[in-house]
């Protein structure tokens, strides 16, 4: 599970670094945090895990979601700032 989280994080970082527009940013947000997104699916799958693994996986997945949300917001603010300049 941790390897899966790290893989999602790595792919997200690559896509976010290449993002040059608000439209692209929206698509990235939907891909990872949307209703059927990768992180959302990951969080849903945690419920079916063994109790011992569930706690750690849940903590890591929630950290990932929080980090992604924060990074998306930072990039959005940067893109909006450069668009209005």
N, C-alpha and C positions, 0 to 999 in steps of 0.2 A: 504494500500500500504506500509506504514512504517513497519507494522508487517511482510509483505512478504520480504522486504529488510533485516530486522533484522534476519529473518529465514535463508535467503540465506547466510548472513554474518556468522552466527553461524555455519552452515554446512560447509562452505568454511574453516573456521578456524579449525574445527575438522579434516577435510581431510588434510589440509596443515600441521598440527602438526604431523600427522601420516605418512607423506610423507618421504620416505627414498631413493628415486632414481630419477634421471632426467626423466626417462620414466613415473613414477607416476606423477611427477610434470607437465609434458606435458599434460597428461590426465586430470588433475585437471584444468589446464588453458583452455583446449578445452571445458570441461564441463561447466565452468562458463563464459568464455569470448569468446569462439569460435562463429562461424557463427550462430549456433543454440543453443548457450549456454544460461544459465539461466539469466545472466545479460543482454545479448543482447536481449533476448525475453522481458525482463522487460522494457528495453529502448524503444523497438518497441511499446509496449502496452501503453506507456505514451501518445502517440499522440492521442489516442482515449478517453482520460480522459477529464473531465471538466477543463476549463481554470484555475479555482482557485486551483485545486488539481495538475494540470500539473506542475506548477512551482516548488512547494515543492518536488513533487515526482521526477522530473527531477534532481533537485539539489542533493537529497539524492542518487539517482541511479548513478549519475556521480561521487559523492564522493566515493561510494562503488566500482565502476569500477577502479578509480584511486588508492584507497587503495589496492585493490586486485592485481593490476598490480605491485605496489611497493613491496608488500609482496612476490609475486611470484618471482620477480627479486632478492630479498634478499635471498630467499631460494635457488634459482638457483645458486647464487654466493657461498653460503655456501656448497651446494652439489658438485659443481665443484671444490671448494677448497679442500674438503675432498677426492675427487676422485683422485686428482693429488698429494696428500700428501703421 
